[in-house]
Amino acid sequence: MTLNRRHFLTTSAGLVAATGLGGFGISPAFAQAAAPTYKPEEGASLRLLRWVPFVPGEEAAWLANTKKFTDATGVPVRIDKESWEDVRPKAAVAANIGSGPDMVMSWFDDPQQYPDKLVDLTELGEYLGSANGGWYPGLEGYAKRDGKFIALPLCAIGNAIVYRDSHMKAAGFNEFPKDTAGFLELCKALQAKGTPAGFPHGKAVGDGNNYAHWLLWSHGGKMVDEAGNVVLNSPETLASVKYAQELYKTFIPGTESWQDVNNNRAFLAGQVSLTANGVSVYYAALKDPSMKEIAEDMRSVNLPIGPVGESVELHQASTLSVFKHTKYPEAAKAYLQFMYQPDNMNSWIEGASAYCCQPLKAFADNPVWTSNPIHAAYAKASGSLRPNGYAGPLGTASAATMADYVLVDMYATAVTGQMSPEDAIAQAERRAQRYYRV
């Protein structure tokens, strides 16, 4: 489709027409009337810091949409990739020194650590929500501060159990256990068969946090109450730590040093037959002929339900922010607006092959979710996620507590025997209180 650059820059109608805003049940007339207009500054160029992709198709779709934006506006966009663990500190440094990338694709409530360093995106955020069926509340909470959008929700990266079906059946289980008690028994049986499970207890931004928060929440524990008071030291938390200790006994050795890539590698190498991960691990196996047996034997399922009696999962959440130090805020907002147009957002979601769950409800019917049975466990991630600051407000304290791996470290020190469960909880409580008392 050919875009008229001058028309694009002078009116939102060009953007609406060029990106097919009338598709997916959205009225072109409404969109043309309501869409804000952002005219890129003369000579603008942009730089985006993003996390390293695990699914090549996701990156390819993002780059294709970016090229379309550049072709339409003449604004070049440089994209820098960093490991998952490195995005957070590099973004924080850029925010604090006022120099570096113009935009960042960040994790969880990281924007809450430096809200005064970010461009107000409320106009765009409210428009996109109203035009696309609304934001999913959990994702929206990560992106807002005092009722204003300091970022745009980008996606939830679904986290689910992936396992070898034949290994589960060889261990004596015909179906996957639905509760934590049965799950522990399965892990014991897998270990006895020499096909153990493995979950990261290292400082893994995604998988380590997902696992630690599931342990806590599934047993009814929480870091803070509704008022933001630290309530981690509780019988429920103690029960979760003791449960984690029993699970850890069934794991492959070394999971206390695992980061986000390690459980993928262990599963694909046949070292573990059960872990939790995004759907990327399936596609890594699918594209490698030597892993055909693993791909065909792989299944996915949501994490088991614990004593709390309901499914409670963190999922990886990502947002897009614009730094105030950018020289080209209008160009940055135009870029974000372009990337969220229905044709572009849907092509990105589809390219991600169920790895990235949509931030806006209008995109829930993307055909990717029904294209493969293994996608089903990831399809509802945006709607089911619980924010990491539960049950209190998101803000500087919740972001800092997660960035410092307080919860991850609590379980790691207990399961490895460095501390008793009680001492590990007490230490985590003290660390969290330092942030929540500020």
Secondary structure, 3 states (H helix, E strand, C coil): CCCCHHHHHHCHHHHHHHHCCCCCCCCHHHHHHHCCCCCCCCCCCEEEEEECCCCHHHHHHHHHHHHHHHHHHCCCEEEEEECHHHHHHHHHHHHHHCCCCCEEEEECCHHHHCHHHECCCHHHHHHHHHHCCCECHHHHHHHEECCEECCEEEEEECCEEEEEHHHHHHCCCCCCCCEHHHHHHHHHHHHHCCCCECCCCCCCCCHHHHHHHHHHHHCCCCCECCCCCECCCCHHHHHHHHHHHHHHCCECCCHHHCCCCHHHHHHHCCCCCEEEECCHHHHHHHCCHHHHHHHHHEEEECCCECCCCCCCECCEEEEEEEECCCCCHHHHHHHHHHHCCHHHHHHHHHHCCCCCECCEHHHCCCHHHHCCHHHHHHCCHHHHECCCCCCCCCCHHHHHHHHCCHHHHHHHHHHCCCCCHHHHHHHHHHHHHHHHCC
